[in-house]
Amino acid sequence: MGTNHFITKPENPAELEERLRSLLKNLEELSSIRRGVGKLDATAVSALNASSDTVRKFYIWVGVILAFGFLVGFAFYTGVL
């Protein structure tokens, strides 16, 4: 839910209209790329980020499993379970 554009409302209505037209044109171009009309090639940076994202997710899951294991062990140790 990020943003790709931010505008402030100018005092001149014509300038606001121009900014909004530019924003809508930008959104139209982005949506056509997402639909595959103008496909983008993967770069080395995006390929690297994809693998590092997988590694990051792996470490998150390992942390969740270790935390859960600790809580279960603590529950047994204290006699809760």
Distance bins in CASP14 RR format, pairs under 12 A and 6 or more apart:
PFRMAT RR
TARGET T0000
AUTHOR 0000-0000-0000
RMODE 2
METHOD distances of the structure
MODEL  1
3 23 0 0 0 0 0 1 0 0 0 0 0
3 26 0 0 0 0 0 1 0 0 0 0 0
3 27 0 0 0 0 0 1 0 0 0 0 0
3 30 0 0 0 0 0 1 0 0 0 0 0
4 23 0 0 0 0 1 0 0 0 0 0 0
4 26 1 0 0 1 0 0 0 0 0 0 0
4 27 0 0 0 0 1 0 0 0 0 0 0
4 29 0 0 0 0 0 1 0 0 0 0 0
4 30 1 0 0 1 0 0 0 0 0 0 0
4 31 0 0 0 0 0 1 0 0 0 0 0
4 33 0 0 0 0 0 1 0 0 0 0 0
4 34 0 0 0 0 0 1 0 0 0 0 0
5 19 0 0 0 0 1 0 0 0 0 0 0
5 20 0 0 0 0 0 1 0 0 0 0 0
5 22 0 0 0 0 1 0 0 0 0 0 0
5 23 1 0 1 0 0 0 0 0 0 0 0
5 24 0 0 0 0 0 1 0 0 0 0 0
5 25 0 0 0 0 0 1 0 0 0 0 0
5 26 1 0 0 1 0 0 0 0 0 0 0
5 27 1 0 0 1 0 0 0 0 0 0 0
5 29 0 0 0 0 0 1 0 0 0 0 0
5 30 0 0 0 0 1 0 0 0 0 0 0
6 19 0 0 0 0 0 1 0 0 0 0 0
6 23 0 0 0 0 1 0 0 0 0 0 0
6 26 0 0 0 0 0 1 0 0 0 0 0
7 15 0 0 0 0 0 1 0 0 0 0 0
7 16 0 0 0 0 1 0 0 0 0 0 0
7 17 0 0 0 0 0 1 0 0 0 0 0
7 18 0 0 0 0 0 1 0 0 0 0 0
7 19 1 0 1 0 0 0 0 0 0 0 0
7 20 1 0 0 1 0 0 0 0 0 0 0
7 21 0 0 0 0 0 1 0 0 0 0 0
7 22 0 0 0 0 1 0 0 0 0 0 0
7 23 1 0 0 1 0 0 0 0 0 0 0
7 24 0 0 0 0 0 1 0 0 0 0 0
7 26 0 0 0 0 0 1 0 0 0 0 0
8 15 0 0 0 0 0 1 0 0 0 0 0
8 16 0 0 0 0 1 0 0 0 0 0 0
8 19 0 0 0 0 1 0 0 0 0 0 0
9 15 0 0 0 0 1 0 0 0 0 0 0
9 16 1 0 0 1 0 0 0 0 0 0 0
9 17 0 0 0 0 0 1 0 0 0 0 0
9 19 0 0 0 0 1 0 0 0 0 0 0
9 20 0 0 0 0 0 1 0 0 0 0 0
10 16 1 0 1 0 0 0 0 0 0 0 0
10 17 0 0 0 0 1 0 0 0 0 0 0
10 18 0 0 0 0 1 0 0 0 0 0 0
10 19 1 0 0 1 0 0 0 0 0 0 0
10 20 0 0 0 0 0 1 0 0 0 0 0
12 18 0 0 0 0 1 0 0 0 0 0 0
12 19 0 0 0 0 0 1 0 0 0 0 0
13 19 0 0 0 0 0 1 0 0 0 0 0
13 20 0 0 0 0 0 1 0 0 0 0 0
14 20 0 0 0 0 0 1 0 0 0 0 0
14 21 0 0 0 0 0 1 0 0 0 0 0
15 21 0 0 0 0 0 1 0 0 0 0 0
15 22 0 0 0 0 0 1 0 0 0 0 0
16 22 0 0 0 0 0 1 0 0 0 0 0
16 23 0 0 0 0 0 1 0 0 0 0 0
17 23 0 0 0 0 0 1 0 0 0 0 0
17 24 0 0 0 0 0 1 0 0 0 0 0
18 24 0 0 0 0 0 1 0 0 0 0 0
18 25 0 0 0 0 0 1 0 0 0 0 0
19 25 0 0 0 0 0 1 0 0 0 0 0
19 26 0 0 0 0 0 1 0 0 0 0 0
20 26 0 0 0 0 0 1 0 0 0 0 0
20 27 0 0 0 0 0 1 0 0 0 0 0
21 27 0 0 0 0 0 1 0 0 0 0 0
21 28 0 0 0 0 0 1 0 0 0 0 0
22 28 0 0 0 0 0 1 0 0 0 0 0
22 29 0 0 0 0 0 1 0 0 0 0 0
23 29 0 0 0 0 0 1 0 0 0 0 0
23 30 0 0 0 0 0 1 0 0 0 0 0
24 30 0 0 0 0 0 1 0 0 0 0 0
24 31 0 0 0 0 0 1 0 0 0 0 0
25 31 0 0 0 0 0 1 0 0 0 0 0
25 32 0 0 0 0 0 1 0 0 0 0 0
26 32 0 0 0 0 0 1 0 0 0 0 0
26 33 0 0 0 0 0 1 0 0 0 0 0
27 33 0 0 0 0 0 1 0 0 0 0 0
27 34 0 0 0 0 0 1 0 0 0 0 0
28 34 0 0 0 0 0 1 0 0 0 0 0
28 35 0 0 0 0 0 1 0 0 0 0 0
28 37 0 0 0 0 0 1 0 0 0 0 0
29 35 0 0 0 0 0 1 0 0 0 0 0
29 36 0 0 0 0 0 1 0 0 0 0 0
29 37 0 0 0 0 1 0 0 0 0 0 0
29 38 0 0 0 0 1 0 0 0 0 0 0
29 40 0 0 0 0 0 1 0 0 0 0 0
30 36 0 0 0 0 0 1 0 0 0 0 0
30 37 0 0 0 0 0 1 0 0 0 0 0
30 38 0 0 0 0 0 1 0 0 0 0 0
30 40 0 0 0 0 0 1 0 0 0 0 0
31 37 0 0 0 0 1 0 0 0 0 0 0
31 38 0 0 0 0 0 1 0 0 0 0 0
32 38 1 0 0 1 0 0 0 0 0 0 0
32 39 0 0 0 0 0 1 0 0 0 0 0
32 40 0 0 0 0 0 1 0 0 0 0 0
33 39 1 0 0 1 0 0 0 0 0 0 0
33 40 1 0 0 1 0 0 0 0 0 0 0
33 41 0 0 0 0 0 1 0 0 0 0 0
34 40 0 0 0 0 1 0 0 0 0 0 0
40 46 0 0 0 0 1 0 0 0 0 0 0
41 47 0 0 0 0 0 1 0 0 0 0 0
42 48 0 0 0 0 1 0 0 0 0 0 0
42 49 0 0 0 0 1 0 0 0 0 0 0
42 50 0 0 0 0 1 0 0 0 0 0 0
42 51 0 0 0 0 0 1 0 0 0 0 0
43 49 0 0 0 0 1 0 0 0 0 0 0
43 50 0 0 0 0 0 1 0 0 0 0 0
44 50 0 0 0 0 0 1 0 0 0 0 0
44 51 0 0 0 0 0 1 0 0 0 0 0
45 51 0 0 0 0 0 1 0 0 0 0 0
45 52 0 0 0 0 0 1 0 0 0 0 0
46 52 0 0 0 0 0 1 0 0 0 0 0
46 53 0 0 0 0 0 1 0 0 0 0 0
47 53 0 0 0 0 0 1 0 0 0 0 0
47 54 0 0 0 0 0 1 0 0 0 0 0
48 54 0 0 0 0 0 1 0 0 0 0 0
48 55 0 0 0 0 0 1 0 0 0 0 0
49 55 0 0 0 0 0 1 0 0 0 0 0
49 56 0 0 0 0 1 0 0 0 0 0 0
50 56 0 0 0 0 0 1 0 0 0 0 0
50 57 0 0 0 0 0 1 0 0 0 0 0
51 57 0 0 0 0 0 1 0 0 0 0 0
51 58 0 0 0 0 0 1 0 0 0 0 0
52 58 0 0 0 0 0 1 0 0 0 0 0
52 59 0 0 0 0 0 1 0 0 0 0 0
53 59 0 0 0 0 0 1 0 0 0 0 0
53 60 0 0 0 0 0 1 0 0 0 0 0
54 60 0 0 0 0 0 1 0 0 0 0 0
54 61 0 0 0 0 0 1 0 0 0 0 0
55 61 0 0 0 0 0 1 0 0 0 0 0
55 62 0 0 0 0 0 1 0 0 0 0 0
56 62 0 0 0 0 0 1 0 0 0 0 0
56 63 0 0 0 0 0 1 0 0 0 0 0
57 63 0 0 0 0 0 1 0 0 0 0 0
57 64 0 0 0 0 0 1 0 0 0 0 0
58 64 0 0 0 0 0 1 0 0 0 0 0
58 65 0 0 0 0 0 1 0 0 0 0 0
59 65 0 0 0 0 0 1 0 0 0 0 0
59 66 0 0 0 0 0 1 0 0 0 0 0
60 66 0 0 0 0 0 1 0 0 0 0 0
60 67 0 0 0 0 0 1 0 0 0 0 0
61 67 0 0 0 0 0 1 0 0 0 0 0
61 68 0 0 0 0 0 1 0 0 0 0 0
62 68 0 0 0 0 0 1 0 0 0 0 0
62 69 0 0 0 0 0 1 0 0 0 0 0
63 69 0 0 0 0 1 0 0 0 0 0 0
63 70 0 0 0 0 1 0 0 0 0 0 0
63 71 0 0 0 0 0 1 0 0 0 0 0
64 70 0 0 0 0 0 1 0 0 0 0 0
64 71 0 0 0 0 0 1 0 0 0 0 0
65 71 0 0 0 0 0 1 0 0 0 0 0
65 72 0 0 0 0 0 1 0 0 0 0 0
66 72 0 0 0 0 0 1 0 0 0 0 0
66 73 0 0 0 0 0 1 0 0 0 0 0
67 73 0 0 0 0 0 1 0 0 0 0 0
67 74 0 0 0 0 0 1 0 0 0 0 0
68 74 0 0 0 0 0 1 0 0 0 0 0
68 75 0 0 0 0 0 1 0 0 0 0 0
69 75 0 0 0 0 1 0 0 0 0 0 0
69 76 0 0 0 0 1 0 0 0 0 0 0
69 77 0 0 0 0 0 1 0 0 0 0 0
69 81 0 0 0 0 0 1 0 0 0 0 0
70 76 0 0 0 0 0 1 0 0 0 0 0
70 77 0 0 0 0 0 1 0 0 0 0 0
71 77 0 0 0 0 0 1 0 0 0 0 0
71 78 0 0 0 0 0 1 0 0 0 0 0
71 80 0 0 0 0 1 0 0 0 0 0 0
71 81 0 0 0 0 0 1 0 0 0 0 0
72 78 0 0 0 0 0 1 0 0 0 0 0
72 79 0 0 0 0 0 1 0 0 0 0 0
72 80 0 0 0 0 1 0 0 0 0 0 0
72 81 1 0 0 1 0 0 0 0 0 0 0
73 79 0 0 0 0 1 0 0 0 0 0 0
73 80 0 0 0 0 1 0 0 0 0 0 0
73 81 0 0 0 0 1 0 0 0 0 0 0
74 80 0 0 0 0 1 0 0 0 0 0 0
74 81 0 0 0 0 1 0 0 0 0 0 0
75 81 1 0 1 0 0 0 0 0 0 0 0
END
